[in-house]
Structures are given as structure tokens and as C-alpha cells.
């Protein structure tokens, strides 16, 4: 009987956030208005063309592509936390699996839209499907992004089925049509042994399948750069370099989400300080691996200083991009590693601050990968206006780049208001097992 | 000690001045007197300047920049000057023509890439920036070049190309003696010069040794361009097809399956890898969807 009341408490605690309250309306209103402003900027771009951005002949990939790489990168965390940690039996990570999956799905789904913002004639996207060449990494990218979105959606949905049934059963206060949506989506779940077996098997297949697909999505994204001969992109370690970088920004995103869910949804009993401690250690681990790859990426060409490499590396180390470059390395990578080594720093609030630095650093790091290279082409830049030589993002462009971030926040907010953010069924199951 | 030091300084100063003088000298063009006085047979006007601008934009602007704006490449040594400035405008037409013909250091020769007419038009454009310029026209009659005939005979035994260059004047056939003759074959990216430029003898004859290993088209045909430049008759160019190359039938870069080719000619390994990955992942996804349907069915009973 005591157990039953415990289960009821868990259920009510975890289902409690699923309601529309005042702060939700204010937050969504703010996001909605911001999105409209950004969409207006996009309408200006559609009307006037790409000339409203800072993009010109030489730097033709700017903020939009940096944004795209950042989005794909952050979406990889779903694979790390839900699949890799899940399969390796790290039980502590299971309450965070759904958060990671929601982040993964939102970022991956929006990544496709980010690419469209870089197109002056977006209606021509259809040509990629009509006339795409399978020799081109761009087609591979479109393919793997599509697969990753589908698999992430299923990976979020399949373990959610028992919880949807619980939502249908417990949330009597909801209007009938909303409850019916839960009913339809819960696929007649009765918790029979056969059903449980199928769910377990499907989840396992998805967990295994998502690992190569997630690796592929970011490796192919890196090949968009590495398959050219440009200085700074022509690197054989770009695949693993991008993947490890992805885990850094993704872990930071999960930590930020954990902090807000814990405080706003009153989930202190479920997302505990232990989880923050573990996530802090995970962030240190992935950051160290990333630091190792970063060292390789710059040390090897930096030691040889071949003619064109030297131009690029001087611009990053001591030239026009030096301030950005060193800030990113120090505040976005080295300091977070050092700080998180201390147990005192692996508490919710300090970790939120560190994670914010890491995620900003991660965004700027993509900017550093994408832009400076194009300012140093092999053939010298001659007889062009100043704004062709040095890329400066315009306000319109910045607003358009902000839109996908707002969209991701909207998707995450809505998803966390319709499904329990901590798996209810699994938490109860876990409790029964450890009894 | 002090005295020695003075000596040393004097020597050093003198040496530096001398080197500086050498350096200055190195930047001047040494144009032979006869070339210096050469003039254009084309009258420079607005039209020729306009045509010359197009030629300039295509061939000269990338280094010299826009005329009058002094925005050429400053990092080159010597820096390409703004040709509208006094340094260039003080030169005679013949000097400009000579510079265009020979080139120096980073500046290429345009003798074989631009026709004489095009070179003079480029100079016409450069002169349009100089109000004080007064043209001295050449006495060469451009219509005279039409009288010239080039006869070529190829001797396959010795692999020699014999050219006989004559002018059909009213007074009779006159051989062009001491005329400059250059021989080229047309390749993918421009003309390849065969041997050096030579001069015709008193009978108007010039003989070139033709290489034995020059690739031709499928049947061994080669386009041979002959360029004759004569003081009196001007510039004459004629292109003839000779079956004197080695027959070559290489597959074009886009004829085989290749990464850079169209979708239909993609390499097999990419097609197989891509398709099998898409099918495998797709099959797993279908299996998951099938499993979900099964869950629903199990719940119905």
C-alpha cells in the first residue's frame, strides 16, 4: 500500500507540468513575437535577395551555415545519452534520456530549415531531390538528416507509449479531444508481456541504429567542408573532430535544459544533484576529447606552416580572428574543463553558467570553422569592394539566424508541456527493480 | 681608427647609391630604337578605345587595376603601374607595343595571345586617358596584308614544314624577305609554339622542324597556325589542317563513370554503398513501424 502511494506520488509529480499555466503563456508569447520579428527579416531576404546579408562572392557561407553545423552538432546528444549510455547500462542517465531526445529531435528537425535560410531561391530545394547527384556530400547530408529526424522521432515516441497511456488514464481534467490524442498515440497499450517485449526490442533496435546514423550525420556535415581542398577545411580528422565537438555543445544544451526543468517543473527529486555531478563529469570527458582533436587540428598544420595554411593560421592566432579564436578556446573549452574538475562547481547553478559559456563557445567555434577559411582563397582577392574581403553579418542575417533558435525553444517547450519530461513508466519500473 | 671608419662609411654609401641606381635602371624598359619608333596603322578613336577597354579588362586589369584609380596589385615587385599616369604616357606607342610584345618578370608576353590589331586597340584605350596625346600614324597600309600568300609544304621524310611567303603585287610576285615567322599548333588551352620565331630568307622561305611525337586528333590531324609579321605588309595569320600528328583517341573526362560526372555516370561503389545504406536503415525503420502496428493489434484483443 505504501508502494502504491509512492507510485501515485511519482505519477502526479511527473505529470504535473503537463498543463498550460500563466508562465507558459508569457514565455510562448515572448517566443512567438520574437519569431514574427525574425520571420519579417526573412521576408525581406526573400524580397530583396541574399544581398541583404553580409554574404558576398568570397565568403558565401556565413552565419547560416555556422548555425546549421551548430544545430546538427547539438542534435547528436540524443545518441550519446539515450543510446550510448543506455546501452552501456549507465542507469543514472535514464531520467535524462527523454530530455536529450527532445533536444535531439528539435535541433535535427530545425537544422533542415536552417539550410533553406541560406538559399536565395528556396523553392529550388526540390532540385536537390530531382537532380541531386549521389556523388555529392550535399545529397548524403540531406539523406542522413532526414533519417536522423525520423529515427529521433521514433526513439522519442517508442519508449513514450506506456507514458502516453498513463497520461490518458490519469489526466481526467483534460478536454476529451486532448485525451483522445493520448489514447490514439498510446496504441492500445495495456502493458501485456508481449507488448512490453516489442517495446523493449524496438527501443533496443533504435538505440543501436541511431549510433551509426548520428555519427554519419555529423561526419557527412564535416565532409561538406573536408571534401574541398580549401585551407582549414582540407583535414582528414574533420569527421571525428566534428562529432566530438558535437557532444560538447549537446551536453551543454542538456545541462541547461536540466536546470530549467528541475526548477520550473519542480523535479528536484528526479533530476538530482547527482545527475548534475555526472553530467559535469561527462562534459569534462567530451571536452577533453574535443580539446585533443582541436590540438591536432591546429598543431599539425601550425608546426609546418605551409604557405596557405600559414595565412589561415596567422589570421586565427594573431590576426583578425584572434580575439574570437582565443576567447572560444579559453572560455568555451579550457576554463570549463578546469572549473568542472572541482566538485563544488558541479552543482546546478555553477554548471548552468559554465554550460551557457560552453554553448556560446560552441556556436562561435562553428563560426570560426566556416568563415575565416573563405577569406583566404588560393587565388588572391583583387579589385573588389571592402565588404567582399571581410565578412560582417548584417542585422537581417542575424535575425534570420535567431529564428531557428527560437523555433527550437518553441518545439522543446511544447513537447515538454504535452509529454512527461521524465519517463514515468521507466521510473516506476526502476523503483520496482531496486526494491 | 676614426679615419678608417669614415672610409668604410663612404664606401658603403657609395655602394648603396650604386645599387639603388641599378635597381632604378632595372625598372626601366630597354626598347631598341627601331621598335621605339613603330606606330599603329589603326587610327585611335572612341571606338577603338572602347574595344581596347574590353581587351584591357580581360587581360591587364587583374594586375594593373582600373586606369586612373591606382588600384593595381601593390604587393608585386615591381608593382604594376597605373597605366594612365605619366610614367606610362611618356613612352612612345612603339615602346608600349614592345612592352606588350615581350613582357617581363610577372608580366607575360601578349604577342601570341592577342593579335596585332587587339594590341593596338589596348594601347588606344590606354591613350584615351591622355588629353595631350597626339597620334602618329604608321605608314603601313593595312590592306597590303591581303596581298600576302603563304604556301606550306610538309616533307614527311624529314618532318620539315617549308613555308614560302610571297606577295601578289600588281608588278608581279615578290617574296617577303626577312619577315618574322612563328609557327603554332592549336591545343586545348591556347597555342603551342613550335620552335623559335625565325625570319624568312631572300626567297621568302622559312623552314621549321616539326616534332615527331605531337598528338593530333583521332586521325592525326593538327591545326597549324602560321603567323607572319612584316615591316611593310603587317601581320598575317593563317590556320591550316595537316595530318602530321600522332592519332590520339583518349576518352574524355566525362565519358567514364566518375565522381565528377552526372548521376547516370556515378561510380558503382558510390551507388552500391549509398543504396545499401539507405535500404538497410529504411528496412529497420519499416520493421519498427510494423512492430508499432503489432502493439496496437495486441491491445485490441
Interface residues (C-beta under 8 A of the other chain):
Chain A: X131 X132 X133 X134 X135 X140 X143 X147 X150 X151 X154 X158 X161 X187 X188 X189 X190 X192 X194 X195 X198 X199 X201 X202 X205 X206 X209 X213 X216 X380 X382 X383
Chain B: X61 X62 X65 X66 X71 X73 X259 X260 X261 X262 X263 X266 X267 X270 X271 X274 X277 X278 X281 X284 X285 X287 X288 X291 X292 X294 X295 X296 X297 X298 X299 X300
